[in-house]
Amino acid sequence: MALKKSEQKMLIALGVVIAIAIPVWLSMNKKKPAIVTKTVDKIGKTVEKITGEGSDSQGEKRIIPVQRYDAWGRDPFADIRVANQRAAENARPKLKGILWMNGKPYVMIDDVVLEEGQEKKGIRIEKIDGRKVFCRKGGQSFTLQWSEPK
């Protein structure tokens, strides 16, 4: 039984389609390798980003945490960082002690020992009077009161 020329052409075309379709179908079912890129962000930290569908040995998708979030060229947490920094700068200094040596008063404020008239970290000691310390910071006067530790 001999095939007609048109039947031969159809079988050849079907074979070509099958020869192309099988590798394409097999490649669609394979996991694509993960592509990990390392870059250095604006702060100087190394940032790893994963692209592709990569998987670990158990076949689960891997997630590599990115150390910095940067969307549209703006850090969404910048406002919080600035607010925290300002709060730390404006935090009231803590009086840790008042002592007298050779008839002269000294105070310990935030682990810094100062005497009347000295200035450190923007805080100037105006007067030490018993349990009170009169200070000035940035043009504003304030008083620190010594209380016994509990």
C-alpha positions in Angstrom: 0.0 0.0 0.0 1.7 3.1 -1.2 0.8 6.6 0.1 -0.2 9.3 -2.2 2.1 12.4 -2.4 -0.4 14.6 -0.5 -0.6 12.0 2.3 3.3 11.8 2.4 3.4 15.6 2.7 0.8 15.6 5.6 2.8 12.9 7.5 6.0 14.9 7.1 4.3 18.1 8.3 2.8 16.2 11.3 6.2 14.8 12.2 7.8 18.3 12.1 5.0 19.7 14.3 5.4 16.8 16.8 9.2 17.2 16.8 8.9 20.9 17.7 6.0 20.5 20.2 7.5 17.8 22.4 10.7 19.7 23.4 8.6 22.9 23.9 6.2 21.0 26.2 9.0 19.4 28.1 10.8 22.7 28.7 7.5 24.3 30.0 7.4 21.7 32.8 11.0 22.2 34.0 11.8 24.5 36.8 13.7 27.5 35.5 17.0 28.2 37.3 17.0 31.1 39.8 19.1 34.1 38.9 20.6 35.8 41.9 22.0 39.2 41.4 24.1 41.0 43.9 24.3 44.8 43.9 25.5 47.4 46.4 22.8 49.9 47.5 23.2 53.6 48.4 24.2 52.8 51.9 26.9 50.3 50.9 25.2 47.1 51.9 25.2 44.1 49.6 21.7 43.4 48.3 20.7 40.1 46.8 17.6 39.8 44.5 16.2 36.6 43.0 14.6 36.4 39.7 13.2 33.3 37.9 11.4 30.5 39.5 14.4 28.9 41.2 13.9 26.3 43.8 15.9 24.7 46.6 16.6 21.0 47.0 13.0 20.3 48.3 11.4 21.9 45.3 10.1 24.9 47.3 10.5 28.5 46.0 13.4 30.3 47.7 13.0 33.8 49.0 16.1 35.8 49.6 15.4 38.8 51.9 16.4 42.1 50.5 18.1 44.4 53.1 16.8 47.6 51.7 13.4 48.6 50.3 13.6 51.3 47.7 10.5 52.0 45.6 10.5 54.6 42.8 13.7 56.0 44.0 12.4 56.9 47.5 12.8 55.0 50.7 9.4 54.7 52.3 10.9 54.4 55.8 13.0 57.6 55.5 10.4 59.7 57.4 10.4 57.3 60.3 14.2 57.2 60.5 14.3 61.0 60.4 11.6 61.3 63.1 13.5 58.8 65.3 16.8 60.7 64.8 15.1 64.0 65.7 13.5 62.4 68.8 16.9 61.1 69.9 18.5 64.6 69.4 15.7 66.3 71.3 15.6 63.8 74.1 16.0 65.3 77.4 19.4 64.6 79.0 19.4 62.4 82.0 21.0 63.6 85.3 22.8 60.7 86.7 24.5 62.3 89.7 25.8 65.4 91.5 29.1 65.4 93.4 31.3 67.8 95.2 35.1 67.7 95.1 37.3 70.3 96.8 34.2 72.5 97.4 33.3 72.5 93.7 30.1 70.9 92.3 30.2 68.5 89.3 27.3 66.8 87.5 27.1 63.6 85.5 24.7 64.0 82.6 24.4 61.1 80.1 27.8 59.7 81.3 29.6 63.0 80.9 31.0 64.8 83.9 30.7 68.6 83.8 31.2 71.6 86.0 29.5 75.0 86.0 30.2 76.9 82.8 31.2 73.8 80.8 29.4 72.7 77.6 29.2 69.2 76.0 26.9 67.8 73.4 25.2 71.2 73.1 24.3 71.3 76.8 25.7 74.2 78.9 25.7 73.9 82.7 24.6 77.3 83.9 24.4 76.6 87.7 24.5 73.6 90.1 22.3 74.3 93.1 21.8 71.4 95.6 19.7 68.8 93.8 18.9 71.0 90.8 21.0 71.7 87.7 20.1 74.7 85.5 21.1 74.0 81.9 20.8 75.7 78.5 20.6 73.9 75.1 20.0 75.7 71.8 18.9 78.9 73.5 16.4 77.2 75.7 16.8 76.9 79.5 15.7 73.8 81.5 16.2 72.4 84.9 17.3 68.9 85.8 16.2 67.6 89.2 18.2 64.9 91.0 16.1 62.1 92.5 17.3 59.0 94.3 17.5 55.9 92.2 14.9 53.2 93.1 
